[in-house]
Amino acid sequence: MPAVIILGVQWGDEGKGKATDQLGQRADYVVKFNGGNNAGHTVSVDGQKFALHLLPSGILNSDCISVIGNGVVVDPEALFAEMAELESRGVSTKNLRIAGNAHVITSYTKMFDRLNEEVLGDGKIGTTGRGIGPTYADKANRVGIRIVDLVHPRRLRGQVETAVAQKNLVLRALGREEINVDDVLTELLAYGERLAPMMISASRELNEALDDGKTVVFEGGQSTLLDIDHGNYPYVTSSNATAGGAVTGSGVGPTRIDRVVGIVKAYATRVGEGPFPTELHGDTGDWLREAGGEYGVTTGRPRRCGWYDAPVTRYAVRVNGLTDLVLTKLDVLTGVEEIPVCVGYEIDGQRVHEFPIDTWDFANAKPIYEYHPGWTEDISTVREFADLPANAQSYVRWLEEMAGCRFSLIGVGPDREQTIVLHDLLG
């Protein structure tokens, strides 16, 4: 039985939640391995929409164990609220597990996230202000607080005092109100009591599960071009959203991974600041946003919309070692007479056909488009590739050829069943 990584190819919001939910119906474990509640997935089940942020998509399968891995930063307040929302809708969260060595988002890291954006002014990154970056920074600076620390009051006091002392130096210099250690401790210890029953050694449990022949799906937050190492730095998230992040964020070694699956939208979207060569402005961009329902799951922010970028997909195939691609929202393009696809860029008068690692070059890239004839038929009820309109079939095959990686699933609508299966990802 396989271990499968699922991650985003573009800038996020490609439909990873639906793909993970589909596989999660057959998986024994679904593991979230990076990020926090700064992004989310929308999963549609029998006409009901579920917005997931911190919780892995496997939570919608009562037989699946959902694990928040050590690579995730956890806001306990947001986690409990999300659990309560699902429970109120009849979804059990009893199978949720949390890695004890995952780091905790605190009230002061959320405050510093907002403060950092304020100081950056026009140069702001466009974060969600949820404390993700400062929590990862504390982790790297070795003053972070982990889930396991919350059940050790004496040890926790010393750790909080050390972390807060650094923060208060900055606040004092800015003339801001300083952080009270006792207030932080009271809050964190209360969280610890509720989190303790869910705490596990994720590495041990997941490796034992694989030893027993169980299926484990690793679910990435954000996407390849938001990866802190391989994305459009500095317009990136604070963690590794690429395949390497799955192994460091879960404690499962790379030799145990069987498949790496990239989710790519039939067009492209982006939230926040940063370069986006194929971005559409005006009526066409507005139409694509409304047709695709392109608004942030976590923030509600309207997403920036643009045409499919083939070099971006090819880059993601390479840096992640993708074995399969899942194409989503093909149905949204129905009715477009000629579908533009970016096949390369013009940068400083030179034509290039690969994604540039220099963000400055990417910001100044002019897309080179080729056009594919569209289709007008409703494809939302199609379940076999051969039943797609001829132009839709050739569009998919063209994208596949440029990517250098096979498409295994094709999404033709938001619900679980609105999927064309070309290859079984768990077979």
C-alpha positions as MATLAB code, in Angstrom:
seq = 'MPAVIILGVQWGDEGKGKATDQLGQRADYVVKFNGGNNAGHTVSVDGQKFALHLLPSGILNSDCISVIGNGVVVDPEALFAEMAELESRGVSTKNLRIAGNAHVITSYTKMFDRLNEEVLGDGKIGTTGRGIGPTYADKANRVGIRIVDLVHPRRLRGQVETAVAQKNLVLRALGREEINVDDVLTELLAYGERLAPMMISASRELNEALDDGKTVVFEGGQSTLLDIDHGNYPYVTSSNATAGGAVTGSGVGPTRIDRVVGIVKAYATRVGEGPFPTELHGDTGDWLREAGGEYGVTTGRPRRCGWYDAPVTRYAVRVNGLTDLVLTKLDVLTGVEEIPVCVGYEIDGQRVHEFPIDTWDFANAKPIYEYHPGWTEDISTVREFADLPANAQSYVRWLEEMAGCRFSLIGVGPDREQTIVLHDLLG';
ca = [
       0.000    0.000    0.000;
       1.395    3.413   -0.941;
       2.568    6.568    0.770;
       1.400    9.464   -1.408;
       2.295   13.160   -1.184;
      -0.270   15.653   -2.500;
       0.808   19.240   -3.037;
       0.049   22.351   -5.041;
       1.800   23.205   -8.300;
       1.034   26.926   -8.596;
       0.340   29.558   -5.901;
      -2.266   27.616   -3.948;
      -6.034   27.151   -4.178;
      -5.672   24.515   -6.906;
      -8.128   22.112   -5.299;
      -5.804   20.078   -3.073;
      -8.589   19.608   -0.543;
     -10.846   17.805   -3.000;
      -8.019   15.534   -4.178;
      -6.944   14.716   -0.635;
     -10.538   14.117    0.411;
     -11.009   11.688   -2.481;
      -7.900    9.724   -1.558;
      -8.729   10.099    2.112;
     -11.831    7.993    1.582;
      -9.488    5.049    0.972;
      -6.546    6.082    3.171;
      -5.803    4.977    6.707;
      -3.969    8.213    7.546;
      -3.985   11.748    6.144;
      -1.150   13.975    7.348;
      -0.912   17.762    7.103;
       2.816   18.468    6.964;
       3.386   22.242    6.695;
       1.871   25.680    7.193;
      -0.869   26.636    9.584;
      -4.315   28.199    9.480;
      -3.148   30.833    6.982;
      -4.659   28.874    4.110;
      -7.467   26.433    3.636;
      -9.217   23.874    1.488;
     -12.844   23.747    0.437;
     -14.244   20.236    0.148;
     -17.725   19.596   -1.261;
     -19.499   16.436   -0.090;
     -23.060   15.678   -1.199;
     -23.688   19.347   -1.887;
     -22.293   20.463    1.485;
     -19.178   22.637    1.568;
     -16.592   22.201    4.310;
     -13.863   24.812    4.789;
     -10.775   23.232    6.351;
      -7.821   25.246    7.594;
      -5.695   23.414   10.159;
      -7.484   20.099    9.965;
      -6.343   17.558    7.352;
      -8.935   16.720    4.693;
      -9.059   13.134    5.969;
     -11.119   14.398    8.896;
     -14.233   14.000    6.707;
     -13.695   10.223    6.658;
     -14.690    8.743   10.015;
     -12.459    5.709    9.446;
      -9.332    7.762    8.697;
      -6.819    8.999   11.269;
      -5.928   12.655   10.649;
      -2.504   13.833   11.787;
      -1.188   17.379   12.176;
       2.525   16.856   11.628;
       5.533   18.472   13.249;
       6.051   20.767   10.239;
       2.780   22.562   10.995;
       2.473   25.560   13.307;
      -0.693   25.227   15.399;
      -2.943   27.989   16.669;
      -4.889   26.142   19.410;
      -7.674   28.720   19.488;
      -8.241   28.371   15.732;
      -7.959   24.584   15.936;
     -10.617   24.245   18.645;
     -12.946   26.580   16.749;
     -12.558   24.548   13.570;
     -13.175   21.292   15.447;
     -16.298   22.739   17.075;
     -17.627   23.880   13.695;
     -17.247   20.402   12.213;
     -18.727   18.688   15.272;
     -21.765   20.987   15.043;
     -22.291   19.686   11.501;
     -22.067   16.047   12.514;
     -18.411   15.446   11.604;
     -16.448   13.638   14.311;
     -12.928   14.812   15.190;
     -12.167   11.896   17.527;
      -9.507   10.547   15.151;
      -7.411   13.711   15.186;
      -3.778   13.367   16.291;
      -1.149   16.117   16.722;
       2.620   15.726   16.665;
       4.053   16.681   20.036;
       6.982   18.429   18.365;
       4.755   20.752   16.305;
       5.191   24.408   17.257;
       2.470   26.581   18.773;
       1.266   29.929   17.447;
       0.941   32.230   20.444;
      -0.868   35.508   20.984;
       2.436   37.370   20.735;
       3.524   35.780   17.443;
       0.182   36.831   15.940;
       0.754   40.346   17.226;
       4.258   40.465   15.736;
       2.965   39.229   12.376;
       0.699   42.266   12.131;
       3.448   44.540   13.450;
       5.939   43.311   10.838;
       3.516   44.081    7.986;
       2.888   47.515    9.478;
       6.614   48.272    9.584;
       7.149   47.051    5.998;
       4.493   49.439    4.692;
       4.416   49.432    0.891;
       6.925   46.558    0.913;
       4.596   44.269    2.846;
       4.451   40.594    1.912;
       0.673   40.312    2.195;
       0.521   37.786    5.030;
      -2.763   36.801    6.651;
      -1.580   38.191   10.014;
      -2.144   34.858   11.727;
       1.309   34.523   13.263;
       2.671   31.904   10.877;
       5.945   33.589    9.900;
       6.931   34.784   13.393;
       6.217   31.309   14.802;
       8.520   29.694   12.232;
      11.075   32.432   13.016;
      10.914   31.598   16.727;
      11.359   27.937   15.797;
      14.519   28.761   13.831;
      15.754   31.035   16.609;
      15.217   28.218   19.125;
      12.780   30.163   21.289;
       9.663   28.419   19.988;
       6.997   26.725   22.071;
       5.985   23.165   21.117;
       2.821   21.216   21.842;
       4.731   18.930   24.208;
       5.895   21.950   26.238;
       2.323   22.891   27.124;
       1.989   19.978   29.549;
       5.089   20.922   31.586;
       4.228   24.112   33.555;
       7.641   24.755   35.150;
       9.560   24.253   31.930;
       7.027   26.288   29.999;
       7.434   29.327   32.255;
      11.152   29.519   31.552;
      10.617   29.117   27.827;
       7.950   31.826   27.703;
      10.080   34.189   29.785;
      12.983   33.773   27.343;
      10.824   34.305   24.259;
       8.910   37.248   25.704;
      12.070   39.009   26.898;
      13.225   39.323   23.278;
       9.826   40.532   22.103;
       9.497   43.108   24.870;
      12.808   44.703   23.901;
      11.317   45.481   20.504;
       7.972   46.618   21.899;
       9.684   48.884   24.410;
      11.717   50.516   21.654;
       8.542   51.110   19.648;
       6.669   52.503   22.627;
       4.136   49.645   22.542;
       2.519   47.779   25.426;
       4.720   44.913   26.611;
       3.697   41.245   26.818;
       2.700   39.853   30.219;
       4.299   36.455   30.870;
       1.607   35.288   33.297;
      -1.170   36.030   30.812;
       0.604   33.996   28.136;
       1.233   31.107   30.544;
      -2.386   30.933   31.678;
      -3.581   30.736   28.074;
      -1.014   28.151   26.951;
      -1.501   25.839   29.935;
      -5.260   25.792   29.318;
      -4.574   24.806   25.715;
      -2.197   22.091   26.901;
      -4.912   20.346   28.932;
      -7.118   20.026   25.858;
      -4.322   19.077   23.442;
      -2.634   16.452   25.631;
      -5.027   13.565   24.718;
      -4.356   14.159   21.007;
      -0.568   14.393   21.255;
       1.530   11.637   19.621;
       4.954   10.917   18.204;
       3.856   11.320   14.590;
       7.066    9.892   13.180;
       6.729    6.663   15.165;
       3.011    6.169   14.505;
       3.242    6.915   10.762;
       6.232    4.667   10.199;
       4.557    1.849   12.126;
       1.457    2.338    9.985;
       3.528    1.983    6.812;
       5.234   -1.083    8.279;
       1.743   -2.574    8.750;
       0.859   -1.967    5.091;
      -1.463    0.953    5.713;
      -2.011    3.817    3.270;
      -0.733    7.271    4.274;
      -1.546   10.440    2.332;
       0.549   13.558    3.011;
      -1.323   16.804    2.417;
       0.574   20.007    1.665;
      -0.577   23.509    2.523;
       0.078   26.429    0.162;
       1.967   25.442   -3.014;
       5.251   25.152   -4.886;
       5.638   28.825   -5.801;
       4.986   29.786   -2.178;
       7.701   27.446   -0.872;
      10.242   29.417    1.157;
      13.167   27.916   -0.786;
      11.705   27.282   -4.237;
       9.018   29.949   -4.552;
       8.890   33.626   -5.564;
      10.991   34.773   -2.607;
      10.240   36.956   -0.644;
       6.563   36.615   -1.654;
       6.379   33.167   -0.114;
       5.074   31.349    2.922;
       7.316   30.446    5.857;
       7.550   26.688    5.315;
       8.448   24.102    2.691;
       5.325   23.410    0.647;
       7.253   21.179   -1.765;
       7.718   17.417   -1.512;
      10.762   17.688    0.758;
       8.558   19.380    3.343;
       6.447   16.237    3.608;
       9.305   14.160    4.952;
      10.738   16.799    7.294;
       7.228   17.802    8.388;
       6.162   14.281    9.323;
       9.252   12.267   10.264;
       8.749    9.761    7.438;
      11.858    9.217    5.332;
      11.984    9.893    1.566;
      12.584    6.252    0.643;
       9.121    5.392    1.979;
       7.284    7.662   -0.472;
       5.674    5.916   -3.446;
       4.014    8.755   -5.348;
       4.212   12.546   -5.450;
       1.066   14.114   -6.888;
       0.806   17.737   -7.979;
      -2.524   19.559   -8.163;
      -2.744   22.125  -10.965;
      -5.667   24.312  -11.962;
      -6.704   24.609  -15.618;
      -5.921   28.315  -15.241;
      -4.000   30.089  -12.456;
      -4.760   32.137   -9.337;
      -2.770   33.888   -6.668;
      -3.586   35.573   -3.339;
      -1.410   38.285   -1.831;
       1.501   40.220   -3.224;
       4.092   39.028   -5.734;
       4.667   38.608   -9.475;
       2.061   36.900  -11.643;
       2.874   37.224  -15.382;
      -0.409   35.813  -16.741;
      -2.625   37.860  -14.407;
      -5.791   39.194  -15.999;
      -7.245   42.603  -15.244;
     -10.628   43.999  -16.174;
     -13.657   42.087  -17.413;
     -11.883   38.822  -18.311;
     -10.240   38.543  -14.913;
     -13.525   39.366  -13.185;
     -15.335   36.734  -15.251;
     -12.769   34.048  -14.423;
     -12.944   34.911  -10.719;
     -16.726   34.622  -10.623;
     -16.902   31.532  -12.847;
     -14.350   29.723  -10.683;
     -15.554   31.050   -7.315;
     -12.085   32.394   -6.667;
     -12.254   33.791   -3.152;
      -9.980   32.764   -0.288;
     -11.271   29.976    1.973;
      -9.566   31.451    5.037;
      -9.637   35.194    4.345;
     -12.421   35.635    1.787;
     -10.035   37.772   -0.253;
     -10.683   37.829   -4.015;
      -7.992   35.836   -5.790;
      -5.962   37.281   -8.614;
      -6.759   35.261  -11.744;
      -4.775   34.480  -14.895;
      -4.207   31.945  -17.639;
      -2.405   28.618  -17.278;
       1.391   28.918  -17.095;
       3.127   25.858  -18.585;
       6.691   26.733  -17.411;
       5.414   26.969  -13.824;
       3.958   23.468  -14.045;
       7.138   22.082  -15.620;
       9.189   23.686  -12.816;
       6.944   22.127  -10.160;
       7.284   18.710  -11.804;
      11.058   19.028  -11.512;
      11.511   20.390   -7.977;
       8.958   17.996   -6.496;
       9.803   14.928   -8.545;
       6.125   14.622   -9.458;
       4.886   11.234  -10.625;
       1.324   12.387  -11.367;
      -0.694   15.530  -11.961;
      -4.318   16.247  -11.113;
      -5.971   18.864  -13.329;
      -8.783   20.755  -11.598;
     -11.556   23.132  -12.671;
     -11.461   22.170  -16.332;
     -15.205   22.881  -16.401;
     -14.624   26.573  -15.637;
     -13.093   27.068  -19.104;
     -16.259   25.897  -20.865;
     -17.377   28.595  -23.260;
     -13.960   30.206  -23.815;
     -13.615   30.394  -27.591;
      -9.815   30.287  -27.617;
      -7.923   29.374  -24.448;
      -4.597   31.191  -23.986;
      -1.742   29.197  -22.439;
       1.575   30.733  -21.437;
       4.334   28.629  -23.034;
       7.286   30.880  -22.170;
       8.332   34.435  -21.326;
      10.072   37.414  -22.796;
      12.536   38.799  -20.249;
      14.746   41.773  -21.166;
      14.176   41.068  -24.847;
      15.110   37.394  -24.551;
      12.707   34.495  -24.997;
      12.901   31.848  -22.276;
      10.822   28.723  -21.809;
      11.710   27.797  -18.230;
      10.649   29.340  -14.935;
      13.298   31.873  -13.762;
      14.577   31.542  -10.191;
      15.191   35.311   -9.986;
      11.992   36.910   -8.710;
      12.972   40.186  -10.384;
      13.135   38.439  -13.745;
       9.782   36.767  -13.120;
       8.225   40.101  -12.132;
       9.353   41.578  -15.453;
       8.424   38.561  -17.578;
       5.953   39.060  -20.406;
       4.009   35.879  -21.139;
       4.260   34.278  -24.555;
       0.879   32.761  -25.396;
      -0.287   30.017  -27.652;
      -3.997   29.428  -28.139;
      -6.118   26.292  -28.046;
      -9.676   26.046  -29.405;
     -12.268   25.794  -26.646;
     -15.543   23.947  -26.235;
     -19.105   24.901  -25.355;
     -20.515   21.589  -24.094;
     -21.299   21.130  -20.384;
     -18.683   18.704  -19.047;
     -19.742   18.668  -15.377;
     -21.452   15.256  -15.724;
     -18.668   13.602  -17.758;
     -16.930   10.708  -15.974;
     -14.922    9.141  -18.829;
     -12.120   10.925  -20.651;
     -13.382    9.686  -24.023;
     -16.703   11.428  -23.373;
     -15.118   14.872  -23.096;
     -15.490   17.140  -26.138;
     -12.632   16.598  -28.605;
     -11.184   20.056  -27.921;
     -11.208   19.443  -24.164;
      -9.397   16.146  -24.665;
      -6.726   17.707  -26.856;
      -6.336   20.626  -24.418;
      -5.606   18.199  -21.586;
      -3.159   16.180  -23.702;
      -1.385   19.361  -24.797;
      -0.905   20.489  -21.182;
       0.272   16.987  -20.282;
       2.877   16.986  -23.045;
       4.257   20.369  -21.974;
       4.384   19.284  -18.315;
       6.253   16.060  -19.020;
       4.084   14.298  -16.437;
       0.864   12.323  -16.788;
      -2.551   13.597  -15.698;
      -4.192   10.968  -13.495;
      -7.349   12.782  -12.396;
      -9.350   15.553  -14.056;
     -11.785   17.653  -12.073;
     -14.967   18.753  -13.848;
     -16.768   20.204  -10.828;
     -16.382   20.770   -7.071;
     -18.031   17.611   -5.715;
     -16.226   14.339   -4.967;
     -17.866   12.466   -7.821;
     -17.156   15.154  -10.431;
     -13.844   13.585  -11.387;
     -12.496   11.688  -14.372;
     -10.066    8.970  -13.286;
      -7.314    8.103  -15.775;
      -4.943    6.367  -13.329;
      -5.524    5.082   -9.793;
      -3.267    7.065   -7.464;
      -3.479    4.415   -4.747;
      -3.220    1.419   -7.057;
];
